[in-house]
Amino acid sequence: MLHMFLFVSMFMLVLAGCGSNTEEPATTGENEESAEGYPITIKHALGETVIEEKPERVATVGWSNQDVALALGVVPVGFSAANYGVQDGSGVLPWTAEKLEELGEDNPNVYQDTDGLDFEAIADSQPDVILAAYSGITQEDYDTLTQIAPVVAYQETPWVSSWQDTVRYNAMAMGMEAEGEQLIADTEQLIADKAAEVPDMAGKKGAFVALSPGDLSKFYIYTTGDPRGAFIEELGMEYPQNIKDQLEEGSFYLELSSENADILNDLDLFVVYGNEETLKELQADPLYSKVPAIERGSVVLIEDNTPLAAAGTPSPLSIEYTIDEYVKLVSEALEKVE
């Protein structure tokens, strides 16, 4: 289960992504002065994608890319099944299902590609563009997909992208750059508004942690380069400097042995996948029990394989759907801080 914990951010996880990128997206175009602004060239880790005209049929692969299209009012002609947090066997997370219903789609085309891309199904959906700004597609995958339609991949690293950049580049590929920027602004405002409802969060020290059930010999702290760690900061909390000092550039998590549990001592609270039994196990452990946040129970517990856990790698739709629950849990944990 630890593999899922670590890679829910890469394939799933809060919460909210890296901070908003202030740099302008990498776009060029021979006809940028024209009314339509085409063609558009989008640079990414796997090459450069040229989109000649505004696409009408949008497909998505990977995680949460379909939510960007849906949030912008576009129903994809096909999208990857979610393999985490879905509790009804549909392959569709509840916020995605809710938006599909709102847009009048009751029979979405879901690619069953969790064991590898279903190129035939993707081709059969006849897309004009394939969105993969948050994905783990390989160069080989990309080369095959580009024979179907232009593909927009991740900017630098597989499964590492802020939710803001996922919106930004997917929206750009759809010919909806301005609408994408507005969606980012609206979602950031929602986060700010919800954080303002719990002013005690401001300035508190927090982190997102993962442990392997039944094995407390080591633990993991997600960095602020991971969406879960970044969401802590987006809500107005701070990562302690002693944790930041140990983070390696480009890494999305820090692995430590239980003997280093005292690195958590400065935290007012932390978020962890687990339940009340997880907290009891930590409080009974001779090392973890000395951590003040654990001792007093200032721990936000997120049940594994639930929609809230799946929202750890967020989209505008998942943020809107889960933020009240998440903020409530954080607020309850803060009530135990002296």
C-alpha positions in Angstrom: 0.0 0.0 0.0 3.0 2.3 0.5 3.6 2.3 -3.3 0.1 3.8 -3.7 0.8 6.3 -0.9 4.0 7.5 -2.6 2.6 7.6 -6.1 -0.9 8.9 -5.4 0.8 12.2 -6.1 2.3 10.8 -9.2 -0.7 9.0 -10.2 -3.3 9.8 -8.0 -2.5 12.7 -4.6 -3.6 18.0 -0.9 -3.8 18.7 -1.9 -3.5 21.3 -4.3 -0.5 21.5 -6.4 2.7 23.4 -6.4 2.3 27.1 -6.1 1.1 28.9 -9.2 3.8 29.3 -11.8 4.4 32.9 -12.5 6.2 32.3 -15.7 4.3 32.6 -19.0 3.7 29.3 -20.7 6.0 28.4 -23.5 4.0 29.2 -26.6 4.9 30.4 -30.1 2.9 30.8 -33.2 3.4 31.9 -36.8 0.0 33.4 -36.8 -0.3 34.9 -33.3 -1.7 38.1 -34.7 -4.6 36.4 -36.3 -8.0 36.4 -34.6 -7.8 32.7 -33.7 -4.1 32.8 -32.7 -3.2 29.6 -34.6 -1.1 27.7 -35.1 0.0 27.3 -31.4 3.2 25.5 -30.5 3.5 24.2 -26.9 6.8 23.0 -25.6 7.0 20.2 -23.1 9.3 17.5 -21.8 8.7 15.2 -24.7 9.0 17.7 -27.5 6.9 20.4 -29.2 3.3 20.1 -30.1 1.8 22.2 -32.9 -1.9 22.7 -32.9 -3.1 24.0 -36.2 -6.7 25.0 -35.2 -9.0 25.0 -32.2 -9.7 21.3 -31.4 -13.3 20.2 -31.2 -12.7 16.6 -29.9 -10.6 16.5 -26.8 -9.3 13.3 -25.3 -7.3 13.0 -22.1 -5.0 10.4 -20.5 -3.3 10.3 -17.1 -4.8 11.8 -14.0 -7.2 14.8 -13.6 -6.7 16.1 -17.1 -10.3 15.3 -17.9 -11.4 17.5 -15.0 -9.7 20.5 -16.6 -11.7 20.0 -19.8 -14.9 19.5 -17.9 -14.3 22.5 -15.7 -14.0 24.5 -18.9 -17.3 23.1 -20.1 -15.9 20.5 -22.5 -16.8 16.9 -22.3 -13.9 14.7 -23.4 -14.5 12.2 -26.2 -12.6 9.8 -23.9 -10.5 9.9 -20.7 -8.5 7.5 -18.5 -10.2 5.6 -15.7 -9.3 6.6 -12.2 -7.6 3.8 -10.4 -7.7 5.2 -6.9 -10.4 6.6 -4.7 -13.3 5.3 -6.8 -15.7 3.3 -4.7 -18.4 2.3 -7.2 -16.3 0.5 -9.8 -17.1 3.2 -12.4 -13.5 4.4 -12.9 -14.9 7.9 -12.4 -14.3 10.0 -9.3 -17.4 11.7 -7.8 -16.5 15.3 -8.8 -15.9 14.1 -12.3 -19.2 12.3 -12.3 -21.0 15.3 -10.9 -19.6 17.6 -13.6 -20.4 15.1 -16.4 -24.0 15.0 -15.2 -24.1 18.8 -15.1 -22.9 18.9 -18.7 -25.5 16.3 -19.8 -23.2 13.3 -20.3 -24.6 10.1 -18.9 -22.4 7.6 -20.8 -18.8 8.9 -20.8 -16.2 7.0 -22.8 -13.7 5.8 -20.1 -10.4 4.3 -21.3 -9.5 1.2 -19.3 -5.8 2.0 -19.4 -4.6 1.6 -15.9 -2.3 -1.3 -17.0 -1.1 0.7 -20.0 -2.6 3.0 -22.5 -5.3 1.6 -24.7 -4.1 3.1 -28.0 -6.9 1.4 -29.9 -9.6 2.9 -27.7 -8.0 6.3 -27.9 -7.8 6.2 -31.7 -11.4 5.0 -31.9 -12.5 8.2 -30.1 -11.0 10.2 -32.9 -9.6 13.1 -30.9 -8.3 16.4 -32.3 -6.0 16.7 -29.3 -4.8 14.6 -26.4 -4.3 16.2 -23.0 -1.6 14.7 -20.8 -0.2 17.6 -18.9 -0.4 15.5 -15.7 0.6 12.0 -16.7 3.5 9.5 -16.8 3.5 8.9 -20.5 6.8 7.7 -21.9 8.6 8.9 -25.0 7.4 5.7 -26.7 3.8 6.4 -25.6 4.0 10.0 -26.8 5.4 8.9 -30.2 2.5 6.5 -30.6 -0.1 8.9 -29.4 1.1 11.6 -31.8 0.1 9.3 -34.7 -3.4 9.7 -33.4 -3.5 13.4 -32.6 -1.3 16.2 -31.2 -0.4 15.5 -27.6 0.5 17.9 -24.8 2.6 16.2 -22.2 4.0 17.3 -18.8 6.5 20.2 -18.7 9.5 18.5 -17.0 8.9 15.3 -14.9 6.4 12.5 -15.2 3.6 12.8 -12.6 5.0 16.1 -11.2 2.9 19.1 -12.0 1.0 21.7 -10.0 -2.7 21.8 -10.5 -2.2 25.3 -11.9 0.1 24.1 -14.6 -2.1 21.2 -15.4 -4.9 23.6 -16.0 -2.7 26.1 -17.8 -1.2 23.8 -20.4 -4.3 21.7 -21.0 -6.4 24.9 -21.5 -3.8 26.2 -23.9 -4.0 23.0 -25.9 -7.8 23.4 -26.1 -7.5 27.0 -27.4 -8.9 28.2 -24.1 -5.8 29.9 -22.5 -7.7 32.9 -21.1 -10.5 30.7 -19.7 -7.8 28.5 -18.1 -6.2 31.4 -16.4 -9.6 32.5 -15.1 -10.3 29.0 -13.8 -6.9 29.1 -11.9 -7.8 32.5 -10.4 -11.2 31.4 -9.4 -9.9 28.2 -7.8 -7.1 30.1 -5.9 -9.8 32.5 -4.7 -11.9 29.6 -3.4 -8.9 28.2 -1.5 -8.2 31.6 0.0 -11.8 32.1 1.0 -12.0 28.7 2.7 -8.7 29.3 4.5 -10.0 32.7 5.7 -12.9 30.8 7.4 -10.3 29.2 9.7 -7.9 32.0 10.6 -6.0 29.8 13.1 -4.5 28.0 10.1 -2.5 31.1 9.1 1.2 30.7 10.0 0.7 27.3 11.6 3.4 24.7 10.8 2.2 21.7 8.9 3.3 18.9 6.6 1.9 15.9 4.7 3.3 12.6 5.9 3.0 9.0 4.7 3.6 5.8 6.7 3.5 2.2 5.6 0.7 0.4 7.6 2.1 -2.1 10.0 5.7 -0.9 9.4 6.7 2.2 11.3 10.4 1.8 10.7 10.4 4.7 8.3 8.2 7.5 7.1 7.9 10.0 4.3 7.4 13.7 4.2 6.0 15.1 0.9 7.8 18.2 -0.2 6.2 21.4 -1.3 7.1 20.4 -4.8 4.4 17.7 -4.4 0.7 18.8 -4.7 0.0 17.6 -1.2 2.7 19.6 0.4 2.0 22.6 -1.7 -1.7 22.6 -0.6 -0.6 22.9 3.0 1.1 26.2 2.1 -1.8 27.3 -0.2 -4.1 27.1 2.9 -1.7 29.6 4.7 0.3 27.1 6.7 4.1 26.8 6.7 6.5 23.9 6.2 9.1 24.1 9.1 12.5 25.2 8.0 14.2 22.1 9.5 12.2 20.0 7.1 12.9 22.2 4.1 16.6 22.2 4.9 16.7 18.4 4.2 14.8 18.4 1.0 16.6 17.6 -2.2 15.9 19.8 -5.2 13.5 18.1 -7.6 12.4 15.5 -5.1 8.8 15.2 -4.2 9.3 13.4 -0.9 11.8 12.9 1.9 12.4 9.4 3.3 13.5 9.1 6.9 13.8 6.3 9.5 11.8 6.3 12.6 14.9 7.3 14.6 14.5 10.7 12.9 10.9 11.2 14.0 12.0 14.3 16.0 12.1 16.2 12.7 8.3 16.4 13.2 8.6 18.1 16.6 8.1 21.6 15.2 4.9 20.7 13.5 1.6 22.1 14.9 -0.1 19.4 12.9 0.5 17.0 10.0 -1.7 15.2 7.5 -1.3 11.4 7.1 -3.1 8.6 5.2 -4.7 6.4 7.9 -7.5 6.2 10.5 -7.9 6.2 14.2 -6.0 2.9 14.5 -3.0 4.6 12.7 -3.0 7.4 15.3 -3.2 4.8 18.2 -0.3 2.9 16.7 1.8 6.1 16.5 0.9 7.1 20.0 2.0 3.7 21.3 5.3 3.8 19.5 8.3 4.7 21.7 9.7 7.1 19.1 6.7 8.6 17.4 4.9 9.1 20.7 7.4 11.8 21.6 6.3 14.0 18.7 4.1 16.7 20.3 1.5 16.7 17.4 1.2 12.9 17.7 1.0 13.0 21.5 -1.9 15.5 21.6 -3.6 14.1 18.5 -3.1 17.0 16.1 -3.1 14.7 13.2 -5.4 14.9 10.1 -6.3 11.4 9.2 -7.3 10.7 5.6 -8.7 7.2 5.0 -6.8 5.3 2.2 -8.5 4.9 -1.2 -11.3 7.4 -0.5 -12.2 10.4 -2.7 -10.5 12.7 -0.2 -7.3 10.7 -0.5 -7.6 10.8 -4.3 -8.0 14.6 -4.1 -4.4 14.7 -2.9 -3.4 15.3 -6.5 -6.0 17.9 -7.2 -7.9 19.5 -9.9 -10.2 22.5 -9.8 -13.2 20.1 -9.6 -11.7 17.9 -6.8 -10.7 21.0 -4.8 -14.2 22.4 -4.9 -15.7 19.0 -4.1 -13.4 18.2 -1.1 -12.1 21.5 0.4 -14.8 21.8 3.0 -14.1 18.3 4.4 -10.3 18.9 4.3 -10.5 22.3 6.0 -12.8 20.9 8.7 -10.3 18.1 9.5 -7.5 20.6 9.7 -9.5 22.9 11.9 -10.3 20.0 14.3 -6.6 19.1 14.5 -5.7 22.7 15.3 -8.2 22.7 18.1 -5.8 20.4 20.0 -2.9 22.8 19.6 -2.3 24.6 22.9 
